[in-house]
Amino acid sequence: MPYIKPEQRQKLDKDPRPGDAGELNYLITRQLLSYLEAKGKKYSTINEIMGVLNCVTQEFYRRWAAPYEDEKIRENGDVGPL
């Protein structure tokens, strides 16, 4: 859980547009905790959340990080084989 200041939390609870990584973490964590509360604190719910986070990470990498890295390789050259 990101330990951001209470005034930042209040702002984000009204206008959920994060300005930095800590605020983004706070918003995501709040959503996950809301889901956990609604579904019940049990292994299956925690497992669902962990699975979703894993899939989100992989999809974000596939769709946005990897293409960015490929672009930078084209612009700057690859490190190359050792």
N, C-alpha and C positions, 0 to 999 in steps of 0.2 A: 504494500500500500504506500503510495507516495504521501509523504507527510507535508503537504502544502499548507500554507497559512489559512486560517478560517475565512478570511475575507476573500481569498482566491476561490475557496470552495463555494461560497455563497454566489460569487459572480458566475462560476461555471454551472451551478445548479440552475441559474436563470438563463444563461446564454452559453450553451455547451460547445463553444468554439475554442479549443485549446491554443495557447500561445507558445507553449514549450512542451518538452517531453514529459515533465512532471505533471503538467495539467492533463495531457493526453492519457497518461497512466492513471491518474485519478478518475477520469471519466470512464475509462474502460473498466477499471476496478469496481466502480459504482454499479455499472451494468451487470457485471459478473455476480456481485453480491446480491443484487436485486433478483437475478435469476435463481441463485442458490436459495434465497429466502422463499421465493415463490414455489420452487420445486421440492424444497426440503433438504436439509443438510444431511446427506447420506452419500455413500460411496458412488452410487450410480450417477448422481447429479454432479459430483466433483469430477468423475470420469468423463461425463459429457462435456463439461466446461474445458477440461484439459484437452480433449479431442478437438474441440472447436478452436481453441487457441493454437494448437499444432497445425490444423488445416489453414487457419488464417495466416500463420507465419509462412507456411509453404507457398500458399497462393500469392501472398504479397511478394515474396522473393521471386517467384516465377513470372509474375506479371510486371513488376516494377523494378526490383533490384537487379535481376539478371540482365534485362535489356539495357539498363543504365551502365552496368559493368561492361557489357559488350560495346556500347557506344564509346566508353572511355578507352577500351582497348584499341578501337579503330582510330580514335583521336591521338592517343599517346603511345601506342605500341604495346605489345604484350611483353611480359617479363621474359617469356621464352623458356625453352627447356634448359635444364641444368647440365 
